[in-house]
Amino acid sequence: MHFVLPADVGDPGSPSGGNVYDLRVSAGLNRLLVAGDWPSPSDATALEQTLAAIPHGDVVLLDGLVSCGLPEIVVPHTRRLNIAVLVHLPLADETGLDPGTARALDAREGQVLRAARAVIATSPTAARDIERRHGLDHVHVVVPGTDPAPLAHGTDGIHHLLCVASITPRKGHDLLVRALGRIERDWRLTCVGPHRPFLRELPRDDRVSFPGPLAGEALASAYASADLFVLASRAETYGMVVAEALARGLPVIASAVPDALGDGGLLIPAGDENALDAALTRWFEDQDLRAELRAKALARRAVLSTWDESTEDLRRVLATLRP
């Protein structure tokens, strides 16, 4: 079985939930990396050549980022290969697209997914959305896993906030910084993640730091020293960083992540700055809320899926495609 995925999937300078997912569930699969400016590369020769070289009848898992924008290449190969497509985020859901581009990407994605033998989504909510928007009945769910992690010790239990996400409009850093800026407390926020041009558009506040992407012990230390994990995303398909925070027993306030959060924290409406402001104000002022969120995080920690379970779930789906 083969897995076709972006060439930068292992680049430590460009971490993402999708890349981590691809790497963790691909053990034992034949990884085929294709370079390009996905999802709309100026030259898609690498993808065409990669698919053409795969023997007739083989099972192929395609990352949606490299496949969903190119039906003219992928769809013909569905007639000779047993293709499944892994959708991390529907192409049209990326924040900042003009309406015409979003409609075009959505239409192209639909062509690819309807031609594939199976579609894999990373959460039940995402699966329902993909089924609805593209009229599909062959969508499977394989949620991300987590690794066991020690409990976060925090600082004073209140004032050190952590966000782990690429600095893009979809992740809502602008909402988060503005909401915190109205709270007259001695808080500090650490925003871990790759810097993007959107960083220049964010409000300036000396209490907010942007250390860039972290990994290994540095990332573990960032989680360990946090008192609250907060994510103000406008759209997510799962929210792996939320699960990683919960694996450490961290209280969570977040939006757009119902499946990752479950009953483990406070879910607020996506894009609602007033709701975010109110939730953060309560965090600082309400001791009972803080205790409740800590208890919820610990309960959720005990039932999170492991990466071994996720890998096995994916293998079961792909096994159904074998001729």
KOLMAR-777796 format. One record per atom (N, C-alpha, C, CB): residue in three letters; x, y, z. Coordinates in steps of 0.001 Angstrom, whole numbers, plus 500000, padded with zeros to 6 digits. Glycine has a CB too. Layout:
# KOLMAR-777796
ALAXYZ ...
This chain:
# KOLMAR-777796
MET500844498803500000 MET500000500000500000 MET500875501243500000 MET499048500008501222 HIS500445502256499282 HIS501237503470499089 HIS500518504669499700 HIS501508503712497587 PHE501305505639500146 PHE500773506873500717 PHE501468508035500023 PHE500981506930502277 VAL500702508813499250 VAL501233509965498524 VAL500951511216499347 VAL500605510079497089 LEU501996511935499714 LEU501842513069500622 LEU502821514180500286 LEU502035512625502065 PRO502614515388500832 PRO503465516528500489 PRO504923516289500877 PRO502951517789501172 ALA505834516831500077 ALA507259516616500324 ALA507737517254501606 ALA508063517144499181 ASP507022518279502106 ASP507461518969503322 ASP506889518357504588 ASP507078520421503254 VAL506332517149504490 VAL505630516564505632 VAL506523516408506852 VAL505061515223505253 GLY507828516214506648 GLY508722516048507784 GLY509556517265508102 GLY509615514909507541 ASP509220518418507506 ASP510000519641507703 ASP509729520214509091 ASP509666520687506612 PRO510743520244509983 PRO510503520754511341 PRO510172522238511362 PRO511714520502512209 GLY510492522961510281 GLY510180524378510233 GLY508752524669509836 GLY511095525057509293 SER508026523636509375 SER506634523823508967 SER505741522752509585 SER506513523795507433 PRO505704522690510906 PRO504868521663511535 PRO503394521982511357 PRO505201521535513027 SER502583520959511268 SER501134521137511225 SER500504519861511734 SER500632521480509783 GLY499246519969512147 GLY498550518782512601 GLY498449517740511508 GLY497177519141513096 GLY498199518203510265 GLY498105517273509153 GLY499397516521508911 GLY497709518003507910 ASN500515517230508981 ASN501804516579508778 ASN502098515559509870 ASN502913517615508728 VAL501817515923511120 VAL502037514983512218 VAL501171513744512027 VAL501731515649513579 TYR499916513951511681 TYR499000512837511447 TYR499556511917510363 TYR497600513356511047 ASP499963512498509220 ASP500486511696508113 ASP501663510838508559 ASP500908512599506955 LEU502582511450509286 LEU503772510721509714 LEU503432509609510696 LEU504774511674510341 ARG502506509870511618 ARG502235508899512669 ARG501444507695512168 ARG501488509563513793 VAL500548507880511200 VAL499724506755510754 VAL500317506016509558 VAL498341507243510404 SER501454506495509032 SER501988505924507792 SER503022504833508013 SER502593507006506965 ALA503242504425509239 ALA504201503353509495 ALA503807502105508709 ALA504282503039511010 GLY504750501569507940 GLY504495500371507160 GLY503946500637505775 GLY503559499504507888 LEU503527501863505494 LEU503080502216504146 LEU504269502725503335 LEU501951503287504196 ASN504195502573502037 ASN505240503073501145 ASN505002504563500908 ASN505255502284499790 ARG505751505418501605 ARG505572506869501481 ARG506149507370500160 ARG506239507602502664 LEU505333508121499423 LEU505753508725498171 LEU505569510232498308 LEU504943508154496954 LEU506670510968498424 LEU506619512411498652 LEU506618513155497326 LEU507805512867499521 VAL505723514118497195 VAL505646514905495965 VAL505778516382496310 VAL504315514632495206 ALA506672517054495609 ALA506913518479495841 ALA505931519320495029 ALA508370518853495479 GLY505543520449495587 GLY504657521351494867 GLY504038522364495798 GLY503573520575494152 ASP503485523407495212 ASP502790524441495973 ASP501319524039496064 ASP502957525862495307 TRP501038523102496941 TRP499701522519497041 TRP498721523460497748 TRP499765521186497782 PRO497446523451497351 PRO496773522484496487 PRO496725522855495014 PRO495401522286496964 SER497333523965494611 SER497262524415493212 SER498671524702492697 SER496362525686493077 PRO499458523653492441 PRO500835523854491992 PRO500889524353490556 PRO501626522559492120 SER501931525095490253 SER502111525553488872 SER502500524404487958 SER503170526651488806 ASP503088523368488523 ASP503496522199487747 ASP503178520949488560 ASP505018522261487380 ALA502238520150488073 ALA501811518948488786 ALA502435517682488210 ALA500301518834488751 THR503539517845487479 THR504190516688486857 THR504582515636487885 THR505422517131486083 ALA505059516084489056 ALA505523515135490076 ALA504399514213490513 ALA506087515880491290 LEU503196514739490676 LEU502072513906491081 LEU501694512930489978 LEU500872514772491453 GLU501631513411488741 GLU501293512533487626 GLU502300511396487488 GLU501224513330486329 GLN503573511717487577 GLN504600510682487435 GLN504555509687488593 GLN505989511321487351 THR504282510182489785 THR504207509303490955 THR503069508306490822 THR504031510125492232 LEU501884508774490430 LEU500745507877490287 LEU500948506900489129 LEU499464508683490075 ALA501538507386488041 ALA501748506529486876 ALA502695505374487169 ALA502285507345485723 ALA503589505566488125 ALA504587504541488437 ALA504057503466489388 ALA505814505191489042 ILE502882503668489961 ILE502318502686490902 ILE501664501555490111 ILE501277503359491867 PRO501963500315490443 PRO501408499177489691 PRO499878499133489712 PRO501954497878490252 HIS499315498662488622 HIS497871498522488458 HIS497282497706489613 HIS497542497856487102 GLY496187498208490197 GLY495477497479491230 GLY495955497713492647 GLY495559496065490943 ASP497065498429492818 ASP497570498682494169 ASP496647499630494935 ASP498988499265494107 VAL496717499545496266 VAL495973500452497138 VAL496806501709497371 VAL495617499764498492 VAL496204502885497167 VAL496914504157497278 VAL496111505112498159 VAL497159504781495876 LEU496741505629499186 LEU496156506670500019 LEU496751508001499594 LEU496406506397501537 LEU495905508948499234 LEU496350510273498812 LEU496010511302499881 LEU495709510663497466 ASP496993512087500288 ASP496701513236501132 ASP495859514218500315 ASP498019513911501656 GLY494776514721500907 GLY493881515603500178 GLY494531516877499690 GLY492731515946501025 LEU495553517340500385 LEU496194518577499968 LEU496852518435498605 LEU497219519008500995 VAL497419517255498319 VAL498119517070497041 VAL497207516514495955 VAL499307516143497227 SER495985516144496297 SER495135515475495309 SER493822516180495014 SER494842514106495768 CYS493222516821496007 CYS491860517311495831 CYS491739518489494875 CYS491304517700497148 GLY492824519177494590 GLY492774520289493651 GLY493079519901492227 GLY493714521339494074 LEU493307518591491969 LEU493776518168490637 LEU492983516968490120 LEU495274517820490684 PRO491680517123489909 PRO490885515992489411 PRO491339515508488039 PRO489424516378489347 GLU491880516398487219 GLU492303515992485874 GLU493442514989485915 GLU492723517207485066 ILE494192514973487008 ILE495268513999487179 ILE494795512788487970 ILE496463514644487875 VAL494077513023489062 VAL493732511935489979 VAL492614511052489442 VAL493327512500491323 VAL491550511655488916 VAL490372510863488520 VAL490703509778487502 VAL489304511774487948 PRO491488510040486456 PRO491819508950485527 PRO492506507765486207 PRO492709509474484424 HIS493312508017487225 HIS494020506936487903 HIS493094506118488809 HIS495170507504488720 THR491920506652489154 THR490990505870489974 THR490431504683489201 THR489844506753490468 ARG490598504675487881 ARG490112503553487075 ARG491075502374487073 ARG489869504007485655 ARG492320502593487574 ARG493268501475487594 ARG493895501253488968 ARG494360501713486577 LEU493739502210489872 LEU494264502088491229 LEU493116502132492232 LEU495289503210491526 ASN493301501491493368 ASN492308501516494445 ASN492643502672495375 ASN492275500157495227 ILE492048503826495095 ILE492453505083495721 ILE491528505479496859 ILE492494506189494690 ALA492143505857497975 ALA491455506501499090 ALA492065507887499273 ALA491567505647500410 VAL491269508830499708 VAL491737510200499913 VAL491546510585501373 VAL490987511192498983 LEU492602511097501976 LEU492579511566503360 LEU492384513079503366 LEU493890511172504109 VAL491271513538503911 VAL490946514968503924 VAL491212515529505318 VAL489461515212503506 HIS492250516343505419 HIS492526517018506689 HIS491650518257506856 HIS494007517406506776 LEU491502519023505771 LEU490669520226505768 LEU490141520417504352 LEU491474521491506255 PRO488814520509504161 PRO488305520796502823 PRO488976522039502250 PRO486779520979502853 LEU489359521969500982 LEU490151523046500388 LEU489450524401500486 LEU490450522729498932 ALA488145524415500339 ALA487415525686500341 ALA487293526300501725 ALA486041525487499764 ASP487660525555502771 ASP487500526060504139 ASP488695526855504640 ASP487250524917505071 GLU489750526966503851 GLU490883527762504282 GLU490470529227504358 GLU492082527577503328 THR490750529868505487 THR490354531258505690 THR491093532180504729 THR490619531683507136 GLY490386533178504211 GLY491014534189503378 GLY490830533984501893 GLY492444534241503675 LEU490226532879501458 LEU490002532658500032 LEU488878533562499532 LEU489667531176499756 ASP489020534083498320 ASP487905534827497743 ASP486823533824497337 ASP488370535691496514 PRO485565534253497285 PRO484463533318497029 PRO484617532511495739 PRO483170534074496980 GLY485108533136494681 GLY485272532422493418 GLY486288531299493526 GLY485687533382492328 THR487413531570494171 THR488436530541494360 THR487912529411495230 THR489698531143494986 ALA487191529753496289 ALA486639528727497177 ALA485667527826496433 ALA485941529375498377 ARG484798528405495609 ARG483837527593494850 ARG484550526666493876 ARG482854528493494089 ALA485584527192493207 ALA486314526375492247 ALA487028525217492934 ALA487317527228491484 LEU487664525488494072 LEU488353524422494802 LEU487365523381495321 LEU489158525008495968 ASP486207523837495790 ASP485206522919496293 ASP484718521984495184 ASP484033523694496894 ALA484501522536493989 ALA484040521720492867 ALA485095520692492451 ALA483682522614491676 ARG486345521112492405 ARG487420520195492024 ARG487596519098493072 ARG488740520963491834 GLU487514519478494329 GLU487607518496495401 GLU486482517464495290 GLU487560519192496771 GLY485278517920495011 GLY484157517002494872 GLY484375515973493779 GLY482900517770494594 GLN484949516379492660 GLN485237515433491579 GLN486177514332492046 GLN485844516163490379 VAL487217514718492773 VAL488199513742493257 VAL487569512793494267 VAL489405514457493887 LEU486838513329495236 LEU486299512498496309 LEU485203511561495813 LEU485759513375497423 ARG484400512006494855 ARG483364511117494322 ARG483969509977493501 ARG482376511912493462 ALA485146510212492912 ALA485791509168492113 ALA486579508180492968 ALA486713509799491089 ALA487002508591494159 ALA487796507719495028 ALA486938506577495560 ALA488405508521496197 ARG487577505461495876 ARG486857504323496447 ARG486524504540497924 ARG487679503051496284 ALA487325505361498595 ALA487063505660500005 ALA487584507045500311 ALA487717504605500943 VAL486924507701501255 VAL487359509005501752 VAL487526508864503260 VAL486329510155501382 ILE488604509426503780 ILE488891509340505209 ILE488895510743505801 ILE490250508629505465 ALA488090510946506825 ALA488050512217507556 ALA488629511992508946 ALA486589512780507643 THR489071513081509565 THR489753512954510849 THR488847513227512051 THR490923513891510887 SER487548513392511817 SER486613513537512937 SER485206513250512441 SER486697514963513564 PRO484298512860513340 PRO482901512665512926 PRO482263513924512347 PRO482083512189514102 THR482558515078512944 THR482000516333512431 THR482486516601511016 THR482375517506513347 ALA483777516402510772 ALA484330516609509434 ALA483727515634508442 ALA485850516465509451 ALA483520514386508850 ALA482940513381507955 ALA481540513795507522 ALA482897512003508639 ARG480731514260508474 ARG479368514682508128 ARG479388515861507169 ARG478582515049509391 ASP480297516783507380 ASP480399517947506495 ASP480805517523505089 ASP481409518962507054 ILE481780516635504968 ILE482236516182503652 ILE481113515425502937 ILE483495515282503789 GLU480406514571503668 GLU479294513838503068 GLU478239514798502533 GLU478668512879504089 ARG477910515811503318 ARG476860516754502926 ARG477263517583501716 ARG476522517673504085 ARG478458518132501750 ARG478844519077500692 ARG479123518398499360 ARG480064519853501117 HIS479534517120499392 HIS479893516449498136 HIS478985515265497797 HIS481322515971498209 GLY477967515014498615 GLY477039513944498322 GLY477674512569498359 GLY476427514168496996 LEU478440512282499400 LEU479195511032499486 LEU478555510055500463 LEU480632511313499901 ASP478808508778500247 ASP478351507756501188 ASP479461506761501516 ASP477141507019500620 HIS480713507156501242 HIS481837506255501494 HIS482931506956502311 HIS482416505737500162 VAL482499507714503332 VAL483438508453504179 VAL483657507679505479 VAL482910509894504474 HIS484908507466505820 HIS485292506778507051 HIS485963507776507997 HIS486242505579506746 VAL485924507494509287 VAL486522508366510295 VAL487706507667510945 VAL485481508770511360 VAL488853508336510923 VAL490034507871511654 VAL490566509066512432 VAL491136507268510681 VAL490238509137513715 VAL490631510300514510 VAL492120510236514849 VAL489789510383515803 PRO492760511380515038 PRO494162511386515454 PRO494339510765516834 PRO494706512810515452 GLY495539510294517099 GLY495856509760518412 GLY496631510761519253 GLY496644508477518277 THR497005510326520427 THR497858511115521309 THR498907510191521910 THR497024511821522425 ASP499980510790522382 ASP501003510063523127 ASP500790510289524622 ASP502430510511522696 PRO501092509289525447 PRO501052509529526894 PRO501994510679527262 PRO501438508241527676 ALA501558511531528174 ALA502366512691528564 ALA502174512975530046 ALA501991513938527720 PRO503196513517530704 PRO503048513867532121 PRO502097515038532295 PRO504410514204532739 LEU501513515134533470 LEU500620516249533764 LEU501389517568533761 LEU499925516038535117 ALA500765518592533200 ALA501371519918533207 ALA501360520481534626 ALA500626520869532236 HIS502486521040535042 HIS502559521615536393 HIS502142523082536417 HIS503972521478536945 GLY502164523762535265 GLY501743525151535186 GLY502682526112535893 GLY500379525290535754 THR502184527326536102 THR502955528342536837 THR502216528633538140 THR503146529663535982 ASP501326529627538115 ASP500539529915539314 ASP499128529355539205 ASP500481531416539561 GLY498863528588538133 GLY497554527985537957 GLY496541528860537252 GLY497021527604539263 ILE496931530081536873 ILE495958531007536296 ILE496495531757535074 ILE495524532000537344 HIS497666532366535189 HIS498006533496534333 HIS498844533198533091 HIS498713534472535129 HIS499381531987532961 HIS500195531673531788 HIS499358530892530785 HIS501461530868532188 LEU499048531504529641 LEU498213530906528607 LEU499085530431527446 LEU497148531913528112 LEU498669529344526809 LEU499417528769525688 LEU498480528535524518 LEU500110527446526101 CYS498950528904523324 CYS498274528572522071 CYS499315527926521157 CYS497621529853521398 VAL498979526791520564 VAL499881526128519623 VAL499156526032518288 VAL500321524705520140 ALA499618526809517302 ALA498952526856515995 ALA499760527737515056 ALA497493527386516124 SER499743527413513766 SER500365528288512777 SER499716529664512825 SER500251527684511360 ILE500516530697512617 ILE500003532072512711 ILE499297532412511399 ILE501163533100513010 THR498055531979511275 THR497254532222510080 THR495882532742510497 THR497121530930509224 PRO495145533392509580 PRO493818533910509945 PRO492880532827510472 PRO493182534582508747 ARG492959531615509937 ARG492036530556510352 ARG492187530194511821 ARG492248529324509504 LYS493381530381512376 LYS493627529991513762 LYS493176531039514778 LYS495090529713513952 GLY492785532232514324 GLY492124533192515204 GLY493004533905516213 GLY491074532513515926 HIS494316534020515940 HIS495172534736516886 HIS494734536186517070 HIS496617534691516418 ASP494188536792516018 ASP493730538180516125 ASP492590538292517138 ASP493273538709514746 LEU491653537342517106 LEU490560537351518077 LEU491097537175519491 LEU489542536246517755 LEU492035536265519638 LEU492571535943520961 LEU493334537118521565 LEU493482534727520875 VAL494202537738520778 VAL495009538844521306 VAL494121540036521652 VAL496092539264520286 ARG493126540320520805 ARG492230541450521112 ARG491415541172522367 ARG491286541732519926 ALA490898539958522498 ALA490090539631523678 ALA490916539729524954 ALA489495538224523548 LEU492119539183524946 LEU492970539265526125 LEU493368540700526427 LEU494210538412525938 GLY493540541499525393 GLY493952542887525587 GLY492962543703526382 GLY494171543536524272 ARG491710543255526428 ARG490690543980527184 ARG490599543507528633 ARG489338543827526511 ILE491365542497528987 ILE491319541939530345 ILE492453542538531174 ILE491424540379530314 GLU492105543224532219 GLU493097543921533048 GLU493640542968534113 GLU492475545185533714 ARG494452542058533654 ARG495097541089534535 ARG496563540968534126 ARG494378539697534474 ASP497357540392535008 ASP498781540218534713 ASP499005538884534002 ASP499627540289536015 TRP498367538720532828 TRP498478537482532073 TRP499664537544531100 TRP497170537205531310 ARG500040536386530602 ARG500961536329529461 ARG500552535164528582 ARG502450536182529928 LEU500727535356527275 LEU500319534372526281 LEU501515533986525420 LEU499170534920525404 THR501760532695525300 THR502805532183524409 THR502125531531523214 THR503747531163525150 CYS502430532034522012 CYS501852531507520772 CYS502926530722520028 CYS501281532658519877 VAL502890529415520167 VAL503855528536519516 VAL503336528163518140 VAL504120527269520366 GLY504173528292517128 GLY503774527903515781 GLY504545528652514733 GLY502303528125515582 PRO504561528135513503 PRO505296528797512410 PRO504788530207512173 PRO505182527986511116 HIS505715531131511978 HIS505350532509511659 HIS504890532592510206 HIS506544533471511912 ARG503829533307509973 ARG503285533542508642 ARG503112535050508457 ARG501924532784508441 PRO502878535522507217 PRO502693536969507007 PRO501608537580507881 PRO502364537233505568 PHE500614536768508277 PHE499520537272509116 PHE500026537808510449 PHE498497536172509361 LEU501194537376510876 LEU501746537837512155 LEU501855539359512187 LEU503127537205512403 ARG502179539960511049 ARG502342541428510998 ARG501028542162511207 ARG502944541846509662 GLU499907541473511033 GLU498600542114511159 GLU498035542024512574 GLU497628541491510186 LEU498693541304513449 LEU498157541110514789 LEU498407542327515670 LEU498768539870515426 PRO497503542598516621 PRO497739543696517574 PRO499028543447518354 PRO496538543846518554 ARG499747544516518636 ARG500998544393519398 ARG500697544433520894 ARG501996545526519015 ASP501283543516521635 ASP501114543487523080 ASP502345542808523670 ASP499791542744523494 ASP503008543479524590 ASP504246542941525171 ASP504019541664525970 ASP504891543978526060 ARG502780541398526322 ARG502480540191527092 ARG502334538948526210 ARG501211540397527891 VAL502418539141524890 VAL502265538040523936 VAL503622537761523296 VAL501189538378522844 SER504049536503523319 SER505318536117522693 SER505061535097521590 SER506302535540523746 PHE505919535153520561 PHE505816534277519406 PHE507168533590519180 PHE505374535074518139 PRO507433532489519880 PRO508739531842519774 PRO508943531048518492 PRO508937530941520934 GLY507908530952517632 GLY508026530156516427 GLY507683528702516693 GLY509423530268515857 PRO507952527815515740 PRO507637526395515952 PRO508574525765516968 PRO507715525626514632 LEU508034524934517821 LEU508823524205518809 LEU508550522713518651 LEU508492524682520256 ALA509516521902519032 ALA509366520453518964 ALA510111519824520124 ALA509881519898517613 GLY509883518538520338 GLY510632517805521349 GLY510481518393522739 GLY512080517766520979 GLU511622518512523433 GLU511605518983524810 GLU511123520418524933 GLU512973518860525409 ALA511435521240523918 ALA511006522645523973 ALA509484522750523942 ALA511613523442522800 LEU508836521961523081 LEU507379521979523021 LEU506780521373524291 LEU506883521217521780 ALA507376520281524766 ALA506894519668525999 ALA506980520644527162 ALA507692518403526314 SER508050521439527210 SER508212522425528268 SER507147523517528185 SER509601523042528200 ALA506795523911526947 ALA505766524938526776 ALA504421524452527317 ALA505633525325525289 TYR504080523213527021 TYR502845522646527565 TYR502927522541529094 TYR502572521254526946 ALA504073522072529597 ALA504211521815531032 ALA504059523078531863 ALA505552521181531318 SER504501524222531330 SER504485525459532113 SER503201526262531939 SER505661526316531733 ALA502272525780531111 ALA501029526519530861 ALA499988526232531942 ALA500464526159529479 ASP499146527225532188 ASP498017527067533100 ASP496706526832532346 ASP497889528297533993 LEU496620527368531137 LEU495420527246530319 LEU495839527150528863 LEU494453528446530544 PHE495216526213528133 PHE495414526143526686 PHE494221526796526018 PHE495594524666526198 VAL494483527663525055 VAL493398528364524383 VAL493630528357522879 VAL493273529808524905 LEU492569528070522135 LEU492614528042520672 LEU491358528716520152 LEU492737526578520125 ALA491528529788519367 ALA490386530584518903 ALA490115530366517420 ALA490631532067519170 SER490307529155516937 SER490192528870515505 SER488812529204514954 SER490503527412515241 ARG488826529692513722 ARG487580529919512999 ARG487070528625512365 ARG487778530992511924 ALA487977527695512053 ALA487586526409511473 ALA488668525380511762 ALA487344526534509942 GLU488256524181512107 GLU489154523040512295 GLU488413521786511845 GLU489628522915513792 THR489162520727511519 THR488513519454511282 THR488602518554512507 THR489130518765510078 TYR489600518735513332 TYR489708517987514586 TYR490295518870515674 TYR490570516725514399 GLY491567519251515561 GLY492215520069516573 GLY493172519258517418 GLY491187520726517454 MET494205518702516775 MET495126517809517471 MET495813518460518656 MET496158517308516519 VAL496101519752518559 VAL496798520419519660 VAL495938520453520919 VAL497192521843519257 VAL494624520478520743 VAL493726520432521898 VAL493837519076522593 VAL492260520701521466 ALA493845518003521791 ALA494012516674522375 ALA495356516549523074 ALA493879515597521300 GLU496395517152522496 GLU497714517093523130 GLU497725517848524451 GLU498780517663522195 ALA496994518961524526 ALA496879519688525794 ALA496124518858526829 ALA496171521038525579 LEU495033518236526390 LEU494242517417527315 LEU495026516197527795 LEU492941516969526646 ALA495914515680526951 ALA496751514550527360 ALA497656514919528522 ALA497591514060526188 ARG497848516213528736 ARG498658516710529848 ARG497803517260530976 ARG499611517781529363 GLY496484517059530878 GLY495588517545531922 GLY495418519048531940 GLY496080517102533241 LEU495738519719530830 LEU495620521176530779 LEU494169521602530589 LEU496486521744529651 PRO493668522556531356 PRO492359523135531075 PRO492355523760529681 PRO491986524188532145 VAL491214523700529008 VAL491128524166527620 VAL489900525039527417 VAL491092522975526652 ILE490114526178526738 ILE489038526989526178 ILE489319527065524683 ILE488957528438526850 ALA488352526650523852 ALA488644526559522424 ALA487370526659521615 ALA489374525255522102 SER487543526897520314 SER486421526939519378 SER486706526020518198 SER486161528387518891 ALA485640525555517550 ALA485715524767516311 ALA486332523383516489 ALA486505525521515289 VAL486396522876517730 VAL487041521580517977 VAL486149520651518816 VAL488389521790518688 PRO484886520446518450 PRO484000519657519311 PRO484463518222519502 PRO482614519653518743 ASP485064517614518479 ASP485447516205518578 ASP486702516013519409 ASP485658515621517196 ALA487693516881519230 ALA488913516776520030 ALA488632517112521491 ALA490003517704519473 LEU487810518120521721 LEU487552518572523087 LEU486595517636523825 LEU486983519984523070 GLY485572517142523131 GLY484584516326523810 GLY484016517067525012 GLY485195514994524243 ASP483973516388526153 ASP483520517012527393 ASP484696517534528223 ASP482702516014528215 GLY485847517733527547 GLY487066518027528281 GLY487371519480528546 GLY488169517465527575 GLY486488520393528152 GLY486780521802528373 GLY485611522672527983 GLY488010522217527602 LEU485892523955527738 LEU484861524931527398 LEU484927525228525903 LEU485031526235528229 LEU483871524842525174 LEU483789525085523735 LEU482977526349523500 LEU483155523869522990 ILE483543527295522741 ILE482861528544522451 ILE482595528642520955 ILE483690529751522940 PRO481633529466520533 PRO481320529577519108 PRO482515530120518311 PRO480098530484518907 ALA482769529520517172 ALA483889529945516334 ALA483674531361515812 ALA484080528974515163 GLY484726532166515879 GLY484680533523515357 GLY483962534528516234 GLY484042533509514046 ASP483539534120517420 ASP482771534996518308 ASP483720535609519341 ASP481611534207519013 GLU484179536815519063 GLU485147537463519944 GLU484545537796521298 GLU485681538723519296 ASN483261538142521331 ASN482621538456522613 ASN482539537221523508 ASN481215539029522381 ALA482217536079522900 ALA482159534840523678 ALA483538534463524195 ALA481583533697522831 LEU484564534684523382 LEU485938534409523807 LEU486327535331524957 LEU486921534578522626 ASP485994536605524836 ASP486273537581525891 ASP485600537161527202 ASP485791538989525467 ALA484329536760527114 ALA483588536372528311 ALA484180535116528949 ALA482114536142527971 ALA484577534147528119 ALA485134532904528653 ALA486464533156529347 ALA485313531874527535 LEU487311533973528751 LEU488608534274529357 LEU488440535092530642 LEU489499535033528358 THR487497536019530637 THR487230536798531849 THR486793535876532989 THR486145537871531579 ARG485909534932532667 ARG485476533971533687 ARG486657533147534199 ARG484388533038533119 TRP487556532760533289 TRP488723531972533708 TRP489516532708534785 TRP489632531665532499 PHE489739533979534586 PHE490537534750535539 PHE489777535062536828 PHE490996536042534897 GLU488455535179536751 GLU487688535649537906 GLU486992534535538682 GLU486665536640537455 ASP486804533373538067 ASP485951532344538667 ASP486783531115539049 ASP484816531944537692 GLN487087530979540317 GLN487884529849540798 GLN487170528518540547 GLN488185530010542295 ASP485852528517540674 ASP485098527286540448 ASP485219526831538986 ASP483615527491540823 LEU485183527775538049 LEU485342527416536644 LEU486718526806536402 LEU485136528645535745 ARG487742527399536977 ARG489086526860536794 ARG489165525418537316 ARG490125527749537513 ALA488581525172538472 ALA488589523813539028 ALA487791522866538141 ALA488017523807540460 GLU486672523338537608 GLU485839522501536744 GLU486582522125535463 GLU484528523225536400 LEU487270523089534850 LEU487991522796533611 LEU489167521858533847 LEU488483524086532973 ARG489820521987535000 ARG490908521051535313 ARG490360519631535471 ARG491650521488536606 ALA489231519504536142 ALA488629518180536336 ALA488181517588534998 ALA487432518268537307 LYS487608518409534140 LYS487172517923532829 LYS488357517471531984 LYS486389519011532091 ALA489450518219532044 ALA490643517843531277 ALA491187516496531732 ALA491729518918531412 LEU491216516277533022 LEU491723515007533549 LEU490832513844533132 LEU491828515064535078 ALA489511514057533139 ALA488596513000532724 ALA488753512684531243 ALA487155513398533024 ARG488906513712530434 ARG489091513513528983 ARG490430512848528694 ARG489000514860528231 ARG491435513183529461 ARG492767512599529303 ARG492717511076529360 ARG493711513130530382 ALA491846510545530194 ALA491791509106530419 ALA491185508332529256 ALA491009508823531658 VAL490514509013528302 VAL489804508292527239 VAL490272508676525839 VAL488322508545527354 LEU491349509444525726 LEU491851509836524414 LEU492387508632523647 LEU492941510895524558 SER492202508649522331 SER492736507582521486 SER494254507654521440 SER492154507671520064 THR494882506499521207 THR496331506440521026 THR496646506402519530 THR496936505197521753 TRP497898506681519195 TRP498300506609517788 TRP498275505179517273 TRP499693507201517603 ASP498533504219518117 ASP498437502823517686 ASP496997502499517259 ASP498893501867518826 GLU496030503010518005 GLU494630502785517641 GLU494286503476516330 GLU493702503282518753 SER494798504675516135 SER494524505407514887 SER495130504677513693 SER495081506848514966 THR496361504216513845 THR497020503497512754 THR496260502234512393 THR498456503151513132 GLU495788501515513398 GLU495037500289513134 GLU493702500596512473 GLU494813499511514430 ASP493045501681512869 ASP491788502077512240 ASP492003502379510760 ASP491189503303512954 LEU493091503086510444 LEU493387503404509048 LEU493657502129508258 LEU494593504358508952 ARG494405501228508816 ARG494732499979508127 ARG493473499175507816 ARG495696499140508974 ARG492508499184508721 ARG491266498456508473 ARG490522499039507273 ARG490369498489509719 VAL490511500372507163 VAL489852501001506016 VAL490569500627504726 VAL489813502535506182 LEU491879500770504702 LEU492636500484503482 LEU492537499015503096 LEU494100500875503661 ALA492435498121504082 ALA492341496683503792 ALA491080496358502997 ALA492356495873505097 THR490032497146503174 THR488791496878502429 THR488942497203500952 THR487632497686503015 LEU490009497917500576 LEU490205498308499172 LEU491059497308498404 LEU490849499682499099 ARG491630496339499103 ARG492467495363498415 ARG491630494552497435 ARG493162494433499426 PRO492144494339496249 PRO491379493556495261 PRO491233492099495690 PRO492059493623493884 
